[in-house]
């Protein structure tokens, strides 16, 4: 592989909104420079590793992550708290506790049917499943070969992107989850999210009450003494 393609690979990954798969990089290069160009997935993997080494040596704020079967640019983990403080993207896409619980069960037990899910959770999961389907975090794989042939649910590449995973096998083990739950940074982020949610609910209640009060005043004015 020619050295020029190092910067081409870097540029393609940087310009892509979604994780870029090796095949897409190869197709882009060959479409422009010809099908005889010698570039393989191993070349791309090595290039990404070399770029990340260079970023580390330069103490750059960026790194290339290997997630969702592809590559994407991201800020380094030690900047996460600062970036997270300013970012509103996660709050807009925040999942409820029920959705997170459902998603975790599907991720670890997939493929999973709705009856199996509800047996584990102990509650009806229609609304939560629809929410996760709308967000494209889960999808329907097919039907189970059991009575009634219920639908089978699995996680998607969007799920991998959302949680920063390269493959489903990168999910933390139960012991690792326990360690994460005790981490001070995690607890602080959780506290902030909960406080933000409380503030949003209060603002919504205030807006709702402000909309109602003027109507009440108008009715009082029109009522004869």
C-alpha positions as CSV (number, residue, x, y, z in Angstrom):
1,X,0.0,0.0,0.0
2,X,1.3,3.4,-1.0
3,X,2.1,5.9,1.8
4,X,-0.4,8.4,0.3
5,X,-3.2,6.2,1.4
6,X,-2.4,6.7,5.1
7,X,-3.7,10.2,4.9
8,X,-6.5,9.1,2.6
9,X,-7.7,6.5,5.2
10,X,-7.4,9.2,7.9
11,X,-9.4,11.7,5.9
12,X,-12.2,9.2,5.0
13,X,-12.6,8.1,8.7
14,X,-12.6,11.7,9.8
15,X,-15.2,12.8,7.2
16,X,-17.6,9.9,8.0
17,X,-20.5,10.6,10.4
18,X,-20.9,6.9,11.1
19,X,-18.2,4.2,11.8
20,X,-16.5,3.5,8.5
21,X,-16.1,-0.2,7.6
22,X,-12.8,-1.3,6.0
23,X,-14.7,-2.4,2.8
24,X,-16.1,1.1,2.4
25,X,-12.6,2.5,2.6
26,X,-11.3,0.0,0.0
27,X,-14.2,0.7,-2.3
28,X,-13.6,4.4,-2.1
29,X,-9.9,4.1,-2.9
30,X,-10.5,1.7,-5.8
31,X,-13.3,3.7,-7.2
32,X,-11.1,6.8,-7.5
33,X,-7.7,5.3,-8.3
34,X,-8.6,2.0,-10.0
35,X,-9.3,-1.5,-9.1
36,X,-5.6,-2.5,-9.4
37,X,-4.7,-0.5,-6.3
38,X,-3.3,-2.9,-3.6
39,X,-5.0,-2.1,-0.3
40,X,-6.4,-4.7,2.2
41,X,-8.3,-4.7,5.4
42,X,-5.0,-5.6,7.2
43,X,-3.4,-2.5,5.7
44,X,-6.2,-0.4,7.1
45,X,-6.0,-2.0,10.5
46,X,-2.2,-1.3,10.6
47,X,-2.7,2.3,9.4
48,X,-5.2,3.0,12.1
49,X,-2.9,1.5,14.8
50,X,0.0,3.6,13.4
51,X,-2.2,6.8,13.4
52,X,-3.2,6.2,17.0
53,X,0.4,5.7,18.0
54,X,1.2,9.0,16.4
55,X,-1.7,10.7,18.1
56,X,-0.4,9.4,21.5
57,X,3.1,10.6,20.8
58,X,1.8,14.1,19.9
59,X,-0.5,14.0,23.0
60,X,-3.4,14.7,20.7
61,X,-6.9,15.0,22.0
62,X,-8.2,12.5,19.4
63,X,-8.0,8.8,18.7
64,X,-9.6,6.4,16.2
65,X,-12.0,4.0,17.8
66,X,-12.8,0.5,16.5
67,X,-16.5,0.2,17.0
68,X,-19.6,-1.2,15.2
69,X,-17.3,-3.2,12.8
70,X,-15.6,0.0,11.6
71,X,-13.6,3.1,12.6
72,X,-14.6,6.5,13.9
73,X,-12.8,9.5,15.3
74,X,-13.4,10.4,18.9
75,X,-11.9,12.4,21.8
76,X,-9.7,10.4,24.2
77,X,-11.3,9.0,27.4
78,X,-9.5,11.4,29.7
79,X,-11.3,14.3,28.0
80,X,-14.7,12.6,28.4
81,X,-15.8,14.5,31.5
82,X,-15.1,17.9,29.9
83,X,-16.8,17.0,26.6
84,X,-19.7,15.4,28.4
85,X,-20.3,18.5,30.4
86,X,-20.9,20.5,27.3
87,X,-22.6,17.9,25.2
88,X,-26.3,17.7,25.1
89,X,-26.5,14.8,22.6
90,X,-26.7,12.1,25.2
91,X,-29.4,13.9,27.2
92,X,-31.5,14.2,24.1
93,X,-31.2,10.5,23.4
94,X,-31.3,9.5,27.1
95,X,-32.9,6.1,27.7
96,X,-35.2,5.5,30.7
97,X,-34.2,3.0,33.4
98,X,-36.8,0.5,31.9
99,X,-35.3,0.9,28.4
100,X,-31.7,0.4,29.7
101,X,-32.8,-2.7,31.6
102,X,-34.6,-4.1,28.6
103,X,-31.7,-3.3,26.3
104,X,-29.2,-5.0,28.7
105,X,-31.3,-8.2,28.9
106,X,-31.6,-8.4,25.1
107,X,-27.9,-7.6,24.6
108,X,-26.8,-10.5,26.9
109,X,-29.5,-13.0,26.0
110,X,-30.1,-12.4,22.3
111,X,-31.8,-13.5,20.3
112,X,-34.7,-13.1,22.7
113,X,-38.5,-13.3,22.4
114,X,-40.9,-10.9,24.1
115,X,-42.3,-13.6,26.4
116,X,-38.8,-14.5,27.5
117,X,-38.0,-10.9,28.1
118,X,-41.2,-10.3,30.2
119,X,-40.5,-13.5,32.2
120,X,-37.2,-12.0,33.2
121,X,-38.4,-8.5,33.8
122,X,-41.8,-9.5,35.3
123,X,-43.6,-6.6,33.5
124,X,-45.2,-5.9,30.1
125,X,-42.5,-4.6,27.7
126,X,-44.6,-3.5,24.7
127,X,-43.9,0.2,25.1
128,X,-40.2,-0.3,25.9
129,X,-39.6,-2.6,22.9
130,X,-41.3,-0.1,20.6
131,X,-39.1,2.7,21.9
132,X,-35.9,0.7,21.3
133,X,-37.1,-0.3,17.9
134,X,-37.8,3.4,17.0
135,X,-34.3,4.4,18.1
136,X,-32.9,1.5,16.0
137,X,-31.1,0.1,19.1
138,X,-32.7,-3.3,18.5
139,X,-34.3,-5.1,15.5
140,X,-36.3,-8.1,14.7
141,X,-34.2,-11.1,13.5
142,X,-37.1,-13.5,12.7
143,X,-39.4,-15.8,14.6
144,X,-38.7,-18.5,17.2
145,X,-39.5,-22.1,16.5
146,X,-41.8,-22.3,19.5
147,X,-45.6,-22.2,20.1
148,X,-47.0,-19.0,18.5
149,X,-43.7,-18.3,16.7
150,X,-42.9,-15.1,18.7
151,X,-40.6,-12.5,17.2
152,X,-36.9,-12.6,18.1
153,X,-35.1,-9.4,19.1
154,X,-31.4,-8.7,18.7
155,X,-29.2,-5.5,19.1
156,X,-28.1,-3.5,16.1
157,X,-24.9,-1.7,14.9
158,X,-26.6,1.5,16.2
159,X,-26.5,-0.2,19.7
160,X,-22.7,-0.7,19.2
161,X,-22.3,3.0,18.3
162,X,-24.4,4.2,21.2
163,X,-22.3,2.3,23.7
164,X,-18.9,2.6,21.9
165,X,-18.4,-1.1,21.3
166,X,-16.7,-2.7,18.3
167,X,-18.5,-6.1,18.6
168,X,-21.1,-7.5,20.9
169,X,-18.4,-9.6,22.4
170,X,-16.9,-6.4,23.8
171,X,-19.8,-6.1,26.3
172,X,-18.4,-6.0,29.9
173,X,-18.6,-9.1,32.0
174,X,-20.8,-9.1,35.1
175,X,-17.7,-8.6,37.3
176,X,-16.6,-5.6,35.2
177,X,-20.1,-4.1,35.5
178,X,-19.8,-4.2,39.3
179,X,-16.5,-2.4,39.2
180,X,-17.9,0.3,36.8
181,X,-20.9,0.8,39.2
182,X,-18.5,1.6,42.0
183,X,-16.3,4.0,39.9
184,X,-16.4,7.6,41.3
185,X,-16.5,9.2,37.8
186,X,-19.5,6.9,36.8
187,X,-21.4,7.8,40.0
188,X,-20.7,11.5,39.4
189,X,-22.0,11.3,35.8
190,X,-25.0,9.4,37.0
191,X,-25.7,12.1,39.7
192,X,-25.5,14.8,37.1
193,X,-27.9,13.0,34.7
194,X,-30.4,12.5,37.5
195,X,-30.2,16.2,38.5
196,X,-30.6,17.3,34.9
197,X,-33.7,15.1,34.6
198,X,-35.2,16.6,37.8
199,X,-34.5,20.1,36.5
200,X,-36.1,19.3,33.2
201,X,-39.2,17.9,34.9
202,X,-39.5,21.0,37.1
203,X,-39.2,23.3,34.1
204,X,-41.9,21.3,32.3
205,X,-44.2,21.6,35.3
206,X,-43.6,25.3,35.5
207,X,-44.3,25.8,31.8
208,X,-47.4,23.8,32.1
209,X,-48.7,25.8,35.1
210,X,-47.8,29.2,33.4
211,X,-49.9,28.1,30.4
212,X,-52.9,27.3,32.7
213,X,-52.8,30.4,35.0
214,X,-53.7,33.1,32.3
215,X,-56.8,31.1,31.3
216,X,-57.9,31.0,34.9
217,X,-57.4,34.8,35.2
218,X,-59.5,35.4,32.1
219,X,-62.3,33.3,33.4
220,X,-62.3,35.2,36.7
221,X,-62.4,38.6,34.9
222,X,-65.4,37.6,32.8
223,X,-67.4,36.3,35.8
224,X,-69.8,39.0,37.2
225,X,-69.4,39.9,40.9
